[in-house]
């Protein structure tokens, strides 16, 4: 069984193995260079939440905006080495080759942020246009969202950046709390401290906005662009909003 689009939670992977007697292998790829990262339980262990490892025959790395390969445990963009990529597609209909903006040197950019750990597993961190650069640090919104979702009072969370004169950008979290949870400054402080305890200090949300629901795309993904527009109208974190 192969899955894609989004990593399955560990409990779902375990359920599938118990119910169907087969392993679920996560696949990651794009139209432009097909499945290049994933899991294959016959070759190596499936790690819940990860994208998997680079498949044999592919050269995939984490790079910065200049096309320089990044070391393990460093956030950057997933990219395939185009000269050796066996599944590189020829181009878009009506166009010759791939657009220049998709390349940095010979690296074919994916637009996806990830971290590769020391065992070679990749961990998705968001899209490049969602990357938050705050005080010289690079912060992927997904890791902050994942930390917030570990708190029992949080039902949904989405993180975006807001321009800031001092830090360049600050981390802002939109949160839908569970029924009965107070939407006040005490809850904000508790959630901020919760993230500080799980991640580096500079990654905690400096503004938290409580919402009733999130603007969604037709495919069920949160429209971060709408959240960015809303946060530009907020002067501090003492507001509650109902987003429609």
C-alpha positions, 0 to 999 in steps of 0.5 A, a space after each residue: 500500500 502506497 500513500 502520498 500527499 501528507 504523512 500518515 499518523 503513526 496510529 493509522 500506519 499501525 492500524 493498516 498493518 494490523 487490519 490488512 497485514 501489509 505495510 504502508 509506504 509513504 511516497 513523496 514526489 512531484 509531477 516534475 520529477 516523480 517519486 524520489 523520496 519515500 519508504 520501502 519497508 523491505 529495505 529500511 524501517 518506516 518512520 511515522 511522520 517522515 517523508 522517507 529516504 531518497 530512493 536508489 537511482 535519485 540524487 536529492 538534497 536539501 539546498 539553500 536559496 543559492 543552491 548550496 547543499 545543507 548539512 543534516 538537521 538544517 531546514 532548506 528546500 528539497 531539490 533533485 540533481 537534474 542531470 542524473 534524475 531518471 524521472 525528470 519530465 520533458 516540460 509543460 504543454 506548449 512550452 519547451 523545457 522547464 522554466 528557469 525559475 525552477 532551477 538553481 544551477 543544476 538543482 531542480 527546485 521543489 518549492 518544499 521545505 524539509 529537514 534531513 536527519 542523520 539517518 537520511 530521513 526527510 521531514 516536511 516543514 512547509 512550502 518555501 513561500 511559507 518560510 519565516 525568517 526571524 532575527 536571522 533564523 529560518 523557521 518552518 511553520 509546520 514544526 511550530 504547528 506540530 508543536 502546538 497540536 501536541 497540546 491537548 487544548 488545541 484542535 487546529 493550528 496554522 502558523 504564518 509570518 508577520 513583518 516586524 521592524 526589529 526581527 524582520 518577521 515574527 511568528 504568528 499562530 492562528 488557533 482553534 481551541 477545543 470546546 470549553 477552553 478559555 480564549 484569553 491571555 492566560 491560554 496564550 501564555 500557556 501555549 507560548 510556553 508549551 512551544 518554548 519547552 518543545 522547540 528553540 526559543 526563537 520559534 515560539 509564536 509571539 502573537 496568538 489569534 483565536 479563531 472559530 474556523 479557518 479559510 480552506 481550499 477546495 482540497 481541504 488545505 488552509 489558505 495561509 494567504 488569507 491569514 497573512 492578510 488578516 494578521 496585517 490588520 492586527 496590532 497585538 495578540 489581544 484579539 479574537 477573530 471568526 474567519 469565514 
